[in-house]
Amino acid sequence: MSVARTIHFTLNGRKVSTEIEPHHNLVELLQRFDLFGARESCGQGLCGCCTAVVDGQPVSGCLYFAVMVDGKSVTTVEAFDADGALSKVQQAFIDHGAFQCGFCTPGFVLMTHQLLQDKPNPSDDDIRDYLSGNLCRCAAYPEIIAAVKAAARAGR
Amino acid sequence: MAQVGRGIPRLEARSKVTGRAEYTHNLRLPGMLYAKVFRSTVPHGRIVRIDTSAAAALPGVERVVTGEDIRKVIPEPYYGPAFHDQPILALDKVRHVGEPVAAVVAADPHVAEQAVQLIEAEYEELPAVYDEVEAMTSQAIVHEVLKPAGTFADLKHLAGKTGTNVALDFHLTRGDTDKAFAGADHVFEHTFRSQQALHLAFEPFVAVAEPGDGMVTVHTSNQTPSFVRMEIARLLGWQENQVRVKVPLLGGGFGAKVYVKLEPLVVALALIVRRPVKVALTMEEQFYMITKHPTTFRIKSGVTKDGKITARECEVHWNGGAYADIGPRVCQKSGFTAPGPYDIDHIKIDSYELYTNRTPCGALRGFGIPQLVWAYECHTDIIARELGIDPVEMRRKNILREGRPQATGTKMKDAAIEQVLDALAEQMPWSKPFDRGTGVIRRGRGIAIGFKASISPTTSVAIVNVSADGSASLNMATTDMGQGSDTIMAQIVAEVLDIQAEHVRVMHTDTDITPYDMGTLGSRSTFHMGHAVRLAAEDAKAKLAALAAEAGLPPGTNYPPSEIFVKRYGMRAGNVIGSGTYIPTYQSPDKTTGMSENVTPFWMIGGTGAEIEVDTETGKVRVTRLVNVADCGTPINPRIATTQLSGGATMALGFTLFEDMVLDGGQVTNASLADYKIPGMHDIPPMYNELVDAKQSNGPFGAKGLGESATFGVSPAIANALDDAVGIRLTDLPMTPEAVLRALRAKEGRPLEDDA
């Protein structure tokens, strides 16, 4: 369909490179590395299931062209338990039952990390504001809010 | 330690927070191809011509397949649980916009998608019908001949019928409503309508078929794997053991992923190209797969002056869309509860399932019950207000109590309706004064209660396998789509075998090793599969005891299973396999009267209380508090049960206030998450959730279903609160700011210009 090009970037702290076509998005790129935590669902950047972090900035992987990460650093949900231990956010999500089907959960976990990095002691409004770009059809919202607060208390 | 009743986290929790949970969405197989679907652009038409030549010529395209090509592998390619009415790809006719007409298979999904754009189809358009009441008499006939599947006895009389859109009519008569209306102090009659909405699971429909040697494997995001196996075997003319269905975790289901959806298509494509084929829908395509029935419900009640309901007539029209799916069952199984959880002597129910030229409608978290509760709880509230009776008192005066006959004649048992009502009243709190406001912002409160029968009679089978080290695995085909079935079933195994629930391994469905289950639907799993799992674990326990006796161990001694195996087999070896099958007793409703002495093994009760604020300048309704109460018997896992309450209520909140599939000339005009909004972080009111202290005496460990209960009362509770706040009564869903504002302005005598 189109011409492939090689890109080099840092993925969860590891330098990698691959060939990619210009129409491929970030979710498709991550799948090449067997990372399935970022999931394309709405395809419009509205549900947050495809969230990944590029150079410290959360992006919607479904709308983010893969070639744009050339030379950048990408973090996915799989980074948090790379050493085998869960992050405090992940543990808090489990402790508070902050998910049901789990399909949207990686996006919420990533955005909660982002929130607590920016605002270690978030208010309720901060929580709703940061997580308003993530939707949960099972509607575990009350449990998610409780988990975020618990993670903040535990210091991420 | 007691395992049942523990609020443990979901067994698969770690995999979900780390992004490593297994969904069909993630699946890739060696040599796998992708298929994309070309869809109808007209709501009803004869196919004149399909030109696939340009698509087939696109480099990278493996195959373009039309309905006629499907016949080469499946001669009679019509499927469905109630009617064999749905072609895998359209044949002769299309019946709704978005109906699959052709498919393109390619190694690169982008190539397949591009090729789909190159397909051209020409249709001879036919008159179409979209409204469920018009469909009763419309000249537009969606299906020329009705083709019931033969599964359900009450559909058999429809076989071969022509010239009708009625896919089932269910009738119930008890007493004499005409006479009772004539003798009533007051007679009230209202009509309520509900909209087309959809499940919108975040893992859109996805399935992969993998052809094998004399068999086929289907990997699918599906709630009824045993049915998939049977239906694929039927379509292919194969034995069931030639079809293997595998289901990992689901990224949401909500009733969308029941029976067969994408599975016949992927199987046909895989058999044609002889390679594994994956079809993964986009969010937009989900709007053309399965939705929630729009309904028109005319309800009429005769009431004494002190508020006792003496007679009720219910006429429900269910808009089933272009293919029946499970709609006829919704029409019947929910239809018989249309008068509500009230003790009424004279009842008449007429419930009709209609074909129309819309996206098919099936089961959505409540199997039609929320549409019914919407009508009967608004109606009940209007009557209370008209008679000057407190809405809680009005309900208390009329509710069905233990031992009293429901509309079908089945006597109520273990249905904590009054407890749910009492809990609602207490938590609101209803008896305390309530500030309704005076300025632009007005406040109101309302309640609603509803009930649901279980889908009967249905069967579940389970296997518990104890290994020689004493560890236990559970083989069952219940699908965990987020409701927590893996966890609670493990708790049941653990309770019986006296081990830790966290140590039980729950196998995900693989029909080669997991036995039959009717399906994960209608909140049936806790009760039906719960019993089967309990029986299987008890069987395993009895077999362990027998093994101990064979090993010469004295009866009653407390040997750990691992030692029993060593004693019996001389080394760590062997298995103990327990199995359990459960089907409750049931009596099908009489064909003419609709009467049955045993119409359901259990009743689910759900109630909602809502406090709202209405901005009288904009019509915007803000829910400031939601009280969700249900009777689920004794919960196996109270924490997971509570999340089902708040989750169900929030989903219903979307259907109440904004979710609406907008149709224009048969086209869905808002088929995307950008235009079809669902509840997010900012839409969630403070919630109070309560499971009343109850016990289902014939349930496993006193438990019964819950997944749908919190959805029942949300819409009418909010409508009743709106009436309480500003004195307007909306009879259509959703209650958008525009609808509220129009009603407010009409009430003030200065209607908006286009209403004037």
Interface residues (C-beta under 8 A of the other chain):
Chain A: M1 H23 Q31 L35 F36 G37 A38 R39 S41 C42 G43 Q44 L46 C47 C49 T76 V77 E78 F80 D81 L86 Q90 F93 I94 D95 G97 F99 Q100 C101 G102 F103 C104 T105 P106 V109 I127 R128 L131 S132 N134 L135 C136 R137 C138 A139 A140 Y141 P142 E143
Chain B: P9 R10 E12 A13 R14 S15 K16 V17 T18 G19 R20 A21 Y23 H25 N26 R28 G60 D108 H110 V111 Q114 H199 L200 A201 F202 E203 P204 L249 L250 G251 G252 G253 F254 T282 M283 E284 M481 G482 Q483 G484 R639 I640 T643 S646 G647 A649 T650 M651 S672 L673 A674 I678 P679 G680 M681 H682 I684 M687
